[in-house]
Amino acid sequence: MKIITAYIQPEKLNDVKQELYDREIFKISVTNALGCGQQKGYHETYRGNEMEVNLLKKIRLEIAVNENFVEKTVEGIIAGARTGEIGDGKIFIQDLEECIRIRTGEKGHKAIG
């Protein structure tokens, strides 16, 4: 079992979701996030004052999958999120020690579905 965490551009969320659905990956968690990387932010003028905005809006996806879905999930995220520009995002893959479905008490691979 793995937990896949991805940070993507907000406007690419629907594209990523569609790519995941096409690969039969339906269970995802989506969170708004702020972050910065190579983009380093941008300058903005607000009421005549110049401001540096260095924390940019991102979307954080968390997807728990069984081993046989890891590659399909990563491929789907990349296919939906890639623009070729700086700021497309990052994907992190970590081992998932345990998963328990609260409703049934199922554990492990069965709980992920």
Buried (B, 14 or more C-beta within 10 A) or exposed (E): BBBBBBBBBEEBBEBBBEBBEEBEBEEBEBEEBEBEBEEEEEEEEEEEEEEEEEEBEBBBBBBBBBEEBBEBBBEBBBBBBBEEEEBBBEBEBEEBEEBEEEEEEBEBEEBBE
